[in-house]
Structure formats: structure tokens, C-alpha cells
Amino acid sequence: MGRPVMIAIAGDSAAGKTTLTRGIAKALGQDRATAICVDDYHKYDREERRSVPFTVLNPDCNYMDIMEQHLQLLALGRPILKPVYDHSAGKLMRPVPVEPRDFVIVEGLLPLHSKLSRACFDITVFLDPPEAIRREWKLRRDCKDRGYSPEQVLAELERREPEAAAYIRPQRQWADITIRFAPVAGHGSAADTPLSAEILLRPTIVHPDLSHVLTDDDRRTVHLKLIRDGDGRPVDALHVHGYAPRGDSEVVEKAIWEQLSMDQGTAPPDSLGEYAPGKRSEALAIAQLLLLWHLLEART
């Protein structure tokens, strides 16, 4: 096959990378999309990590050279034999063959760490939730799915913090798109209030024309403004209001979906916006639709 379109989705542990990836991959279909997690390139299993002086956030705890080699092969349309790390059991498993399809979605802790790996991607994304929300997500996931106690999760978060600051958060500067899911001040403080999204669109790649979406009628759902990022550079900030009525959000989603080179006359798939069985976020759905637009546009 020819060269696939490569997208990286980077961020700290429990930032929402797998949820974002899953919806995009399902919308594209198994015959068109390959999704991998570069956290599979850990050097040590959970038990072995107890005796090393760093955490999985440190490049020294991962086979970065093999990861870079594999990303280059995938970018050339060639298969790889990918390692597998079982997060539930904390063990290294037998490697599996991976064939790149039209689109390759790469998520994980360190896909944007090195210049060599960054060069493999057409689109780069960084997930940047508020730290309090990310910690809540990590506590919930690690206790429910990975067998940790709350005390173990909190202790590991503190242990990881210096390396998160040194290796994970600096990847944000290399992202074409930064996504932050968070509540909006003044729009509900209840635990069940849907999160909104701030999507920063940097001028490093071409973004979709949303002028027909950003009408006065749609400002309850989305609005766009020019701001200064943390480094002082100008950036377009697309605000997606999670508290907007679902009917209003669906109008915006349909308008973006109609720009995609997908089957015309169809509705956006239900997999978009799903973050748990039976639970849906319209802000997540719109973020995923924007990433789908970039993938399909890069393919044309």
C-alpha cells in the first residue's frame, strides 16, 4: 500500500487518549484505520519497575529507539511486529504483527518526545485536561480496571510528577491541535454537568473552514476567538460548550460531518462522543469530527 496518514495523540496518563482514539478509529472502520499505543514499548513490567529509579513517563523506561524505528516503518506503509504491554496485569506480552492501513492513529505517553518520531506524523494532538480532572480520571480507571488502591494511585502520581513536567507536558509545544476537556465557569458545578472543550488550532497545518458553523445561532454550542497561547504565539481557540442542548450540538456535528469525504446522506456514527457504555459527550464528538476532517483532508 501507499503511505498512510499518521496522527499522534499524546498526553499524560488518563488524559483521555484512548477514548479519543477509539471513536475516531470506529468512525473510519477497521478496514481503513490502524490504532496503536506506544506505551506498549515499556522496557519493564509492573513488578520490575519497583526496582528502577524512574517511572514509565521517563524515556529511559521505554524502548524509544525501537518505537522510532516502528513509526518510520508504519509511515512508509510497512508492517511491524509490535510489543504488547497488558495494563490490567502489568505484564509484557507476546508481540503482535501490525499492518498499517489508510490511517494510523498513534496514542500514548511519548509519541512526540523525539524529533525523529515527530517527523513521522502528518497531524499531532496533545490532550491537556486540568490536572485535578486528570487525577480524578486516573484514580477511577486505575482502581477499577488495573487493580490499584487509591493510596497506590495517589503515591504514584506524586512520584511521576517530576517526570511529567520534564517529558510529558513539553510535548504540548509540538502539537498542531491541543484539546482540553474541562467545565466552564458559571455553567453548572454539579458532578453530572457535561464537560466543555477548548480546542487550540495552531497555524502549523490547515484547519477546516467553520464559517458556516460559527453563526450567531450556533454560538450557544461553539465559538471561535484568537488568543495567545502560553508561549505567546497567536492561536485560534475553538470553544465547544458541553452544556449546550444536544439538539444544538447535533446541528454543528452534522455540519462538520457533511464536510467529510464520507458517505453522503449519512449521520455521524454513534461511536463519536462515546466515553463509556451508554454515556456520551457532545464536546468529545465535535473534537473527534475535527480530527476526522484533518485525517481525510490529508488523505486527498
C-alpha positions as CSV (number, residue, x, y, z in Angstrom):
1,M,0.0,0.0,0.0
2,G,1.0,3.6,-0.3
3,R,2.0,5.9,2.6
4,P,-0.7,6.1,5.3
5,V,-1.8,9.3,7.0
6,M,-0.3,9.3,10.5
7,I,-1.8,11.1,13.6
8,A,-0.2,11.3,17.1
9,I,-2.4,11.8,20.2
10,A,-0.1,12.5,23.1
11,G,-0.8,13.3,26.8
12,D,-0.3,12.2,30.4
13,S,-1.7,9.0,31.8
14,A,-5.6,9.1,31.9
15,A,-5.8,12.2,29.9
16,G,-8.4,10.6,27.5
17,K,-6.1,9.5,24.7
18,T,-7.7,6.0,24.3
19,T,-11.2,7.4,24.4
20,L,-10.5,10.0,21.7
21,T,-8.7,7.4,19.6
22,R,-11.4,4.7,19.9
23,G,-14.1,6.9,18.5
24,I,-12.0,8.1,15.5
25,A,-10.9,4.5,14.7
26,K,-14.5,3.2,14.8
27,A,-15.8,6.0,12.6
28,L,-13.1,5.2,10.0
29,G,-13.7,1.4,10.2
30,Q,-11.3,-1.5,10.8
31,D,-10.5,-1.7,7.1
32,R,-9.2,1.8,6.9
33,A,-7.7,2.6,10.3
34,T,-4.9,1.1,12.4
35,A,-4.6,2.2,16.0
36,I,-1.6,1.5,18.3
37,C,-0.5,2.6,21.7
38,V,3.2,3.4,22.1
39,D,3.0,2.6,25.8
40,D,3.5,-0.9,24.6
41,Y,7.2,-0.1,24.3
42,H,7.8,-0.2,28.1
43,K,11.0,-1.9,29.0
44,Y,9.9,-3.3,32.3
45,D,6.7,-4.9,33.7
46,R,5.0,-3.6,36.8
47,E,7.0,-5.8,39.2
48,E,10.3,-4.9,37.6
49,R,9.6,-1.2,37.8
50,R,9.6,-1.3,41.5
51,S,13.4,-1.6,41.4
52,V,14.2,1.0,38.8
53,P,14.8,4.7,39.6
54,F,12.3,6.1,37.1
55,T,8.7,5.8,36.0
56,V,7.1,4.9,32.7
57,L,7.0,8.6,31.9
58,N,10.8,8.6,31.5
59,P,12.1,7.8,28.0
60,D,14.7,5.6,29.8
61,C,11.9,3.3,30.9
62,N,10.8,2.7,27.2
63,Y,12.4,1.3,24.1
64,M,12.4,4.6,22.3
65,D,14.7,3.6,19.5
66,I,12.5,0.6,18.6
67,M,9.4,2.8,18.8
68,E,11.0,5.4,16.4
69,Q,12.0,2.6,14.0
70,H,8.5,1.2,14.0
71,L,6.9,4.6,13.5
72,Q,9.1,5.1,10.5
73,L,8.1,1.8,9.0
74,L,4.4,2.5,9.6
75,A,4.8,5.9,7.9
76,L,6.3,4.1,4.9
77,G,3.3,1.7,4.8
78,R,5.3,-1.3,6.1
79,P,4.2,-3.8,8.8
80,I,5.8,-4.1,12.2
81,L,6.0,-6.7,15.0
82,K,4.8,-4.6,17.9
83,P,5.4,-5.3,21.5
84,V,2.4,-5.6,23.8
85,Y,2.1,-4.4,27.4
86,D,-1.0,-5.6,29.3
87,H,-2.0,-2.7,31.6
88,S,-4.5,-4.7,33.5
89,A,-2.0,-7.4,34.5
90,G,1.1,-5.1,34.4
91,K,2.9,-7.7,32.2
92,L,4.8,-7.7,28.9
93,M,3.1,-10.0,26.5
94,R,3.9,-11.7,23.2
95,P,4.4,-9.2,20.3
96,V,1.8,-8.9,17.6
97,P,2.0,-8.1,13.8
98,V,0.5,-4.8,12.8
99,E,-0.4,-3.8,9.3
100,P,-0.8,-0.1,8.5
101,R,-4.0,0.9,6.7
102,D,-5.0,4.2,5.2
103,F,-4.9,5.9,8.6
104,V,-2.6,5.1,11.5
105,I,-3.6,6.6,14.9
106,V,-0.8,6.5,17.4
107,E,-1.6,7.3,21.1
108,G,0.5,7.2,24.2
109,L,2.7,9.0,26.7
110,L,5.7,9.8,24.5
111,P,4.9,9.8,20.7
112,L,6.1,13.4,20.3
113,H,9.2,13.2,22.5
114,S,11.8,13.0,19.8
115,K,12.4,14.9,16.6
116,L,12.6,11.6,14.7
117,S,9.2,10.4,15.9
118,R,7.5,13.8,15.3
119,A,8.7,13.7,11.7
120,C,6.6,10.6,11.1
121,F,3.3,12.4,11.7
122,D,1.0,14.4,9.5
123,I,-1.1,15.7,12.4
124,T,-0.1,16.0,16.1
125,V,-2.5,16.3,19.0
126,F,-1.9,16.9,22.7
127,L,-4.6,16.3,25.4
128,D,-4.3,18.8,28.2
129,P,-7.1,18.4,30.8
130,P,-6.9,20.3,34.1
131,E,-4.7,18.3,36.5
132,A,-7.5,17.9,39.1
133,I,-9.7,16.3,36.4
134,R,-6.9,14.0,35.1
135,R,-6.1,12.8,38.6
136,E,-9.8,12.0,39.2
137,W,-9.9,10.1,35.9
138,K,-6.7,8.2,36.8
139,L,-8.0,7.2,40.2
140,R,-11.2,5.9,38.8
141,R,-9.6,4.0,36.0
142,D,-6.6,2.5,37.8
143,C,-8.7,1.4,40.8
144,K,-11.5,-0.1,38.7
145,D,-9.5,-1.6,35.8
146,R,-5.9,-2.1,36.9
147,G,-6.2,-3.4,40.5
148,Y,-4.6,-0.4,42.3
149,S,-5.8,1.0,45.6
150,P,-6.5,4.8,45.8
151,E,-3.4,5.2,48.1
152,Q,-1.2,3.5,45.5
153,V,-2.5,5.7,42.7
154,L,-2.0,8.9,44.6
155,A,1.5,7.9,45.6
156,E,2.4,7.0,42.0
157,L,1.0,10.4,40.8
158,E,3.3,12.2,43.2
159,R,6.3,10.0,42.1
160,R,5.6,10.7,38.5
161,E,5.1,14.5,38.7
162,P,8.8,15.5,38.1
163,E,9.0,13.3,35.0
164,A,5.6,14.5,33.8
165,A,6.9,18.0,33.9
166,A,10.2,17.0,32.3
167,Y,9.0,14.7,29.5
168,I,5.2,14.7,29.0
169,R,4.0,18.3,29.2
170,P,6.8,19.7,27.0
171,Q,5.3,17.7,24.1
172,R,2.4,20.2,24.0
173,Q,4.6,22.7,22.2
174,W,4.8,20.3,19.2
175,A,1.1,19.8,18.8
176,D,-0.9,21.2,15.9
177,I,-4.0,20.8,18.0
178,T,-4.3,21.0,21.8
179,I,-7.6,19.8,23.4
180,R,-8.7,20.5,26.9
181,F,-11.9,19.0,28.3
182,A,-13.0,21.0,31.4
183,P,-16.0,22.7,33.0
184,V,-16.8,26.2,32.1
185,A,-17.0,28.7,35.0
186,G,-20.6,29.8,35.6
187,H,-22.3,26.9,33.7
188,G,-23.1,24.4,36.4
189,S,-21.0,22.9,39.1
190,A,-22.9,19.6,39.5
191,A,-20.9,16.4,39.1
192,D,-23.1,15.4,36.1
193,T,-22.6,18.7,34.2
194,P,-21.0,17.8,30.8
195,L,-17.5,19.0,30.2
196,S,-16.8,21.5,27.6
197,A,-13.8,21.6,25.3
198,E,-11.3,24.2,24.3
199,I,-9.5,23.2,21.1
200,L,-6.5,25.2,20.1
201,L,-5.8,25.2,16.4
202,R,-2.3,26.2,15.6
203,P,-1.4,27.6,12.2
204,T,1.1,24.7,11.6
205,I,-1.5,22.9,9.5
206,V,-4.6,23.9,7.6
207,H,-7.8,23.7,9.6
208,P,-11.4,23.4,8.3
209,D,-13.5,26.4,7.3
210,L,-16.1,26.6,10.0
211,S,-17.6,29.8,9.0
212,H,-21.0,28.2,8.1
213,V,-20.9,26.5,11.6
214,L,-20.0,29.6,13.6
215,T,-23.2,31.5,13.0
216,D,-25.0,33.6,15.6
217,D,-27.5,30.7,16.0
218,D,-24.7,28.3,16.8
219,R,-22.8,30.4,19.4
220,R,-24.6,28.6,22.2
221,T,-22.7,25.5,21.0
222,V,-19.4,26.7,19.6
223,H,-17.5,29.9,19.1
224,L,-14.0,30.8,17.9
225,K,-11.6,33.5,19.0
226,L,-8.0,34.4,18.6
227,I,-5.9,34.2,21.8
228,R,-2.3,34.0,22.9
229,D,-1.1,30.6,23.9
230,G,1.2,30.1,26.9
231,D,4.3,30.7,24.8
232,G,2.8,34.0,23.5
233,R,2.0,32.7,20.0
234,P,-1.4,33.6,18.5
235,V,-3.7,30.6,18.1
236,D,-7.3,30.1,17.2
237,A,-9.3,28.8,20.2
238,L,-12.5,26.9,19.4
239,H,-14.8,26.6,22.4
240,V,-17.3,23.8,22.4
241,H,-19.9,24.2,25.0
242,G,-20.7,20.8,26.6
243,Y,-23.7,22.3,28.5
244,A,-25.5,23.3,25.2
245,P,-28.7,21.4,24.3
246,R,-28.0,18.2,22.5
247,G,-30.1,19.3,19.5
248,D,-27.9,22.4,19.0
249,S,-24.8,20.3,19.2
250,E,-26.2,17.8,16.7
251,V,-26.7,20.6,14.2
252,V,-23.0,21.5,14.5
253,E,-21.9,17.9,14.3
254,K,-23.9,17.3,11.1
255,A,-22.5,20.5,9.5
256,I,-18.9,19.3,10.1
257,W,-19.8,15.7,9.1
258,E,-21.1,17.0,5.8
259,Q,-17.6,18.4,5.0
260,L,-16.0,15.0,5.4
261,S,-15.3,12.7,2.4
262,M,-17.5,10.0,3.9
263,D,-20.8,8.6,2.6
264,Q,-23.1,11.5,1.9
265,G,-26.5,11.5,3.4
266,T,-25.5,9.5,6.5
267,A,-25.4,10.8,10.0
268,P,-22.3,10.9,12.2
269,P,-21.8,7.4,13.8
270,D,-22.9,6.8,17.4
271,S,-19.3,5.9,18.3
272,L,-18.4,9.5,18.2
273,G,-18.7,11.1,21.6
274,E,-19.0,7.9,23.5
275,Y,-16.7,7.9,26.6
276,A,-18.3,4.9,28.4
277,P,-21.0,2.4,27.6
278,G,-24.3,4.4,27.3
279,K,-22.5,7.7,28.1
280,R,-21.9,10.5,25.5
281,S,-20.2,13.8,25.3
282,E,-21.1,16.2,22.5
283,A,-17.9,18.2,23.1
284,L,-15.9,14.9,22.6
285,A,-17.9,14.2,19.4
286,I,-17.1,17.5,17.9
287,A,-13.4,17.2,18.7
288,Q,-13.4,13.8,17.1
289,L,-15.1,15.1,14.0
290,L,-12.5,17.8,13.6
291,L,-9.7,15.2,13.8
292,L,-11.5,13.1,11.2
293,W,-11.6,16.1,8.9
294,H,-7.9,16.5,9.2
295,L,-7.2,12.8,8.6
296,L,-9.5,12.7,5.5
297,E,-8.2,16.0,4.2
298,A,-4.6,14.8,4.5
299,R,-5.6,11.7,2.5
300,T,-6.9,13.6,-0.5
